[in-house]
Every structure is written in C-alpha cells, then in structure tokens.
C-alpha cells in the first residue's frame, strides 16, 4: 500500500486493518467462496481502527487485497453471483466506504461533545446531526443525511459504539 495518501497516518495501521479484514473473511466465508454483503460490512467494522479519518484512507483496493488473500478466486465468483458483476461489486464497496467516511466522521465529532451534552435518543441525535452539519456549512452532507432519515442516527450511533469499543481495547 502506498503511504503517500496517508498524510501522517502510519501505513502499518492500514496493513494491519487489511490483514484483519482478510482474516475475518477467511473465518466467515461459506460455500459460496465470497463473503455476503452483510459479512463485508461486519468485516469492515472488524478492521476499523479509531484513528482520525480512518475511512478516508481505507480503500476499495484494500478490500480487494483482503478478498484475494482469503478468497483467491473471488473475482470469478463475484462476476457469477453479484448483480452487476465485478463492476457492480466495486461500486458497492466504494459506496460503503463513502458511507463510512460520512457517518464515522460524524461519530468522531459527536464524541468531542462532553458526555453530559450528548443526545441519547435517535430523534435528538438526528437533530444534533442536522444542526452540526448546518452550522459547519456542509450542505451536501446535510442533504445526504436528510435523505437517510432516522437511519442516519442509527449509523452514527453505530460508529460511536465502534469507536468507544475500539478505544476500550487499546
């Protein structure tokens, strides 16, 4: 992996995360020979490291490397089983990573709030997200969050839990 894109983040973190993802895929892949979409999401959660902007530098190619290690003929199996073939699968992975950049970034911002000021129910979290994005002038992100509706709060809270759990394990 190229370290030029990491801007101060150690490439070792991403090498370890890619290895962790490959290991996870090796454990969960069934007879199909490739992980399901849900297993890919869970694998990405497993590979997560609580560093600033982790998902900004975790690439689709890293997912493909992990698949190559754990499922050597994954490309042929994806071509045969995934709607849209390899191109559709590639787009799915890219969208999943973009989604993680947005929601994990919001989770990181959420965790900067004093614990006593953090909203606890989904409705209040949704309001906080919209207010936060509006105040910071992030209209495109705000539009994307509004399209997601209440599910956005669930995703942000999911990443809050991932970050808190990862920090507890360090």
MIDO-644254 format. One line per 3 residues: their letters; for each residue x, y, z of C-alpha. Coordinates in pm, whole numbers, plus 50000, padded with zeros to 5 digits. Each point is the difference from the previous one (the first is absolute). Layout:
a> X/Y/Z; ...;
END
This chain:
xxx> 50000/50000/50000; 50125/50347/49922; 50068/50218/50301;
xxx> 49979/50323/49798; 49624/50027/50047; 50007/49954/50375;
xxx> 50108/50352/50101; 50163/49922/50332; 49813/49679/50074;
xxx> 50224/49697/50019; 49965/49753/49713; 50037/49722/50260;
xxx> 49649/50075/50130; 49856/49938/49654; 50213/49691/49940;
xxx> 49873/49859/50333; 49642/50096/49916; 50025/49832/49659;
xxx> 50146/49686/50159; 49722/50006/50261; 49740/50026/49725;
xxx> 50156/49707/49811; 50003/49793/50318; 49636/50084/50068;
xxx> 49899/49905/49645; 50189/49669/50034; 49800/49921/50312;
xxx> 49654/50084/49867; 50001/49904/49633; 49770/49710/49939;
xxx> 49945/49774/49703; 49950/50293/49764; 50370/50081/50025;
xxx> 49940/50373/50050; 49861/50194/50295; 49644/50127/49987;
xxx> 49935/50373/49998; 49914/49985/50370; 50323/49810/50072;
xxx> 50193/50268/49812; 49844/50271/50219; 50076/49802/50316;
xxx> 50353/49936/49875; 50055/50371/49945; 49876/50064/50354;
xxx> 50249/49735/50119; 50286/50166/49809; 49922/50349/50133;
xxx> 50269/50185/50193; 49905/50314/50199; 50241/50232/49826;
xxx> 49903/50339/49859; 49844/49964/49657; 50058/49623/49989;
xxx> 49746/49942/49723; 50136/50284/49788; 50313/49794/49940;
xxx> 49855/49648/50008; 49951/49920/49634; 49801/49769/49781;
xxx> 50332/49849/49891; 50070/49901/50361; 49670/49813/50006;
xxx> 50099/49830/49674; 50339/49905/50148; 49826/49848/50303;
xxx> 49766/49808/49770; 50295/49877/49793; 50169/49864/50311;
xxx> 49691/49832/50142; 49813/49907/49681; 50250/49955/49716;
xxx> 49736/49962/49727; 49771/50271/50135; 49988/50198/49673;
xxx> 49858/49709/49803; 49746/49922/50271; 49892/50364/50027;
xxx> 49963/50021/49621; 49774/49696/50010; 49794/50086/50307;
xxx> 49984/50376/50055; 49746/50215/49816; 50207/50220/49774;
xxx> 50298/49766/50019; 50339/50130/50106; 49916/50358/49903;
xxx> 49685/50000/50214; 50189/49844/50289; 50274/50263/49970;
xxx> 49741/50277/50009; 49836/49841/50306; 50334/49994/50187;
xxx> 50073/50362/49905; 49655/50112/50119; 50043/49810/50327;
xxx> 50332/50172/50065; 49858/50344/49917; 49710/49931/50236;
xxx> 50250/49913/50272; 50197/50322/49942; 49684/50203/50059;
xxx> 49857/49815/50299; 50327/49928/50180; 50105/50363/49957;
xxx> 49675/50105/50165; 50057/49745/50276; 50346/50144/50065;
xxx> 49849/50349/50022; 49723/49870/50226; 50257/49855/50239;
xxx> 50166/50341/50038; 49689/50117/50183; 50014/49970/50378;
xxx> 49819/49678/50090; 49735/50196/50191; 49915/50198/49684;
xxx> 49972/49704/49764; 49646/49925/49888; 49895/49647/50084;
xxx> 49689/49920/49797; 49988/49969/49622; 49780/50303/49948;
xxx> 50234/50224/50198; 50304/49852/49823; 49837/50071/49662;
xxx> 49939/50360/50105; 50360/50033/50119; 50134/49862/49670;
xxx> 49795/50246/49795; 50093/50292/50225; 50368/49902/49997;
xxx> 50016/49971/49621; 49802/50320/49954; 50225/50198/50236;
xxx> 50311/49872/49823; 49860/50089/49657; 50003/49645/49868;
xxx> 49691/50022/49782; 50071/49696/49782; 50053/49781/50304;
xxx> 49690/50144/50161; 49797/49919/49688; 50133/49642/50003;
xxx> 49915/49960/50369; 49648/50136/49949; 49942/49743/49722;
xxx> 50097/49723/50243; 49755/50118/50260; 50009/49831/50342;
xxx> 50240/49735/49871; 50279/50261/50004; 49981/50022/50380;
xxx> 50021/49621/50023; 50311/49999/49783; 50169/50279/50195;
xxx> 49922/49827/50330; 50138/49675/49855; 50331/50175/49931;
xxx> 49995/50162/50343; 49980/49648/50148; 50277/49874/49766;
xxx> 50226/50287/50103; 49926/49956/50371; 50056/49622/49981;
xxx> 50323/50040/49801; 50132/50253/50249; 49918/49764/50289;
xx> 50205/49726/49831; 50312/50215/49966;
END
